Amino acid sequence: NEVDNIARGDVAALISKGKSYGDSWRRRGGVGAFMMLARKWDRIENQALAKGYDVFEACRDTDMLDDIRDLRCYLLLVEHEVTKK
């Protein structure tokens, strides 16, 4: 399944980046984590706006897909942090 492959790629990327960056994404607490998410969303929004909010076109003409991947991975990290026991 293609979606499954995307999710597995995210997990692989998180494991790989985790070895280099550790837990730096949450070093400044929940507010810092929110700002990290907001910064990625702002980049996505700006790129989409330039294409009349056509995200498919924006992904073809910019590096927006990289930002989407990064945001998706950051969201996984936040969910893991909030739900871990």
N, C-alpha and C positions, 0 to 999 in steps of 0.2 A: 504494500500500500504506500502511495506517495507521501501521505501525511505522516505515516509512521516513520518513513525515512527522514523526513524533516525533523521530527521530534528526536529521533536517535542522533541526528547531526547536532542538534542543540545540546543534548546531553554530552556528547563527545567534546564539543567546543567548551562547555562549562568545566568539564574535567581537565582539559588541557590548559585553559586559561587559569583555572584554580591553582594549578601547580606554579604558575608564574606570579599571579597577583594575590593569591590567598583570599582573605576576607576583606580586602581593601574597599570593596563596594559598600560595606556596612560600617566602616570605621567611624563615620560621623553620625551614626544612629539612624533612626527612622526619617528624620528630616533630610539628612544627607541622601538617603536612599530615594526619597521622593524627588529630590532635586535631580538625581541621576536619571530617573524615569522621565521627569519633565523635560530635561535637556534633550533626550532622545526624541520625545514626542514633538518638541519644538522643531527639531530638524526635519522630521517627517512632515509636519504640517507646512513648513516653509516650502519644501520641495513639491508637495502636493498642490499648494496654492499657486505655484508658478505654472502648473499644468491644469488649472481650473478644477482642482481637486480630483482629477482623474488619476487615481493611484496606479493604475496599470501603465498608463503613459509615463507617469513620473518614474516608475521603477525601470522602464526601458531607457529613459533619457538621463538618469542621475544615479547616484549610489544609494538611493533611498532603500533598496532592498537590504543593503547592509545594515542600515539603521533599524529597519523592521526586525531583522534577525537579532540585532543587539537588544532591542527593546523586549522582544519575546524571551530572550535568555535572562535579562534582568528581572522580568516579571516572574519567571520560574524561581530565581533566587529569592525574591521577596516572598513568594508563596511558601517556599521551603522554610524560610526563616520563621514565618508566622505559624506554620503548622507543625514544625518539628517538636518532638516531645523530649 
